[in-house]
Amino acid sequence: MRKKIALILIVNSFCVNSAMAYQTEDDADFFKERASEAYIPKGLRSGSFLFLPSMDVTNEYNSNIYMRDKTYGVTDSYIAHYKPGLDVRSNWTRHALNFTLNTDITQYATLPDQNNYHDVMVNADGKLDLTRNSFFTGGIAYNDLHENRGSPDQINGTGPTFYSSKIIDSFYNQKFNRMALKTGLNTTRYDYQNVASTAGTTLQMSTRDRWEYKPMMRLSYEIQPQYEAFAKFEYKQVVYDTLVLSNGSGLAYNRNSNGYNATSGLFFDLTDLLTGDISAGYVQRSYDDLRLSQVSGVNGFLNLKYRPTKLTTVLARIGRDINETTQQGVAGVLSTTANLSAEHELYRNVLVKIGGNVGQMGYQGYDTTSTANNLNRNDLYYGGSASTKYLLNRNLSTDLTYNYSTRDSNYVNSSFVVNQLMLNLRGQF
């Protein structure tokens, strides 16, 4: 029986609320793609649906669970993660309907009452075929999540900030010879829970409750079968329920905003050797509160997958966007992320990853009348990871992962370093 080993260099993308992810969706897709037929779960069939249940049990050591600057002292802990999940997929010849359930139930060894969280993510999506060249896609999702302790938006909380998101989207796709159109609307609702502060008061995180509306349109033209030029325009409107208190207790701002993200670029697929898309454009956001300045800048995206051999894959990604914040005196966060990876497969049931990541968060559109010392704040994120995944059979696998993440901030006492070591056992059917 022929064996293969995989060596992977992966750079994970940062977001404003998360400095390091345990395992990205792209990681899962990579493992699925690389896995031999003997290691792919068959699932349970019922009628026209395939059910794929799974269960992960992870033991983690975290050197800095509060993501604190060393000035305040750091606290480490062992953490147990229990992650039952379920994927349901239709196998119809026309149309499609899918369902996904993911969870992360934790048990901390250190102050569990203050640190435990139970994340739940439920998603249903589908496709309605109208003609050979037109179809609708849509989805609905409900998520109960927590905000990482290192988030600048929940300073001095005794526990994580819990919030829920509800997402509904619908898109229409139409092809006209070489022309193609995609248009639709994404609507997201966020609801936050208040959290007790270390000073014995309550941080009013519920003032962050809001609606986000994102209508979009994408036009593309197939230059030839391997090349497609496109232009995309997305409008975004953010409507808060009330004035937003800075960090849940400070100065209040009207953070309602609207803006756009316009890009144009090229998609290419060169016989599976080189695929991806590259685009450039401009992103802008204006805020209702006259004290907050407009946030804008040049925007661009890069997504590349290069396969010099069947066993080697190189990935590259760059992205930019404007994120929400509750930091006093600033309007928004212009985030820039860059990703680079190189993957190589040697054994079919042993997969090894090493990687790194980088991100930059620039706090912009500041209020010149505010005396807060986080004006012109700039955070740089760096990280690295290494892991080995061993596939015992199609139903069992185990992996060992080490993550390193750090934030270097010019805002006083806001830098941190986190080391994580995780051993995971996964069962799937």
Buried (B, 14 or more C-beta within 10 A) or exposed (E): EEEBBBBBBBBBBBBBBBBBBBBEEBBEEBBEEBBBEEBEBEBEEEEEBBBBBBBBBBEBBBBBBBBBBEEEEBBBBBBBBBBBBBBBBBEEEEEBBBBBBBBBBBEBEBBEEBBBBEBBBBBBBBBBBEEEEBBBBBBBBBBBBBBBBBBBBBBBBBBBBBBBBBBEBBBBBBBEEEEBBBBBEBBBBBBBBBBBBEEEEEBBBBBBBBBBBBBBBBBBBBEEEEEBBBBBBBBBEBEBEBEBBBBBBBBBBBBBBBBBBBBEBBBBBEEEEBBBBBBEBEBBBBBBBEBBBBBBBEBBBBBBBBBEEEBBBBBBBBBBBBBBBBBBBBBBBBBBBBBBBBBBBEBBBBBBBBBBBBBBBBBBBBBEEBEBEBBEBBBBBBBBBBBBBBBEEBBBBBBBBBBBBBBBBEBEEBBBBBBBBBEBBBBBE
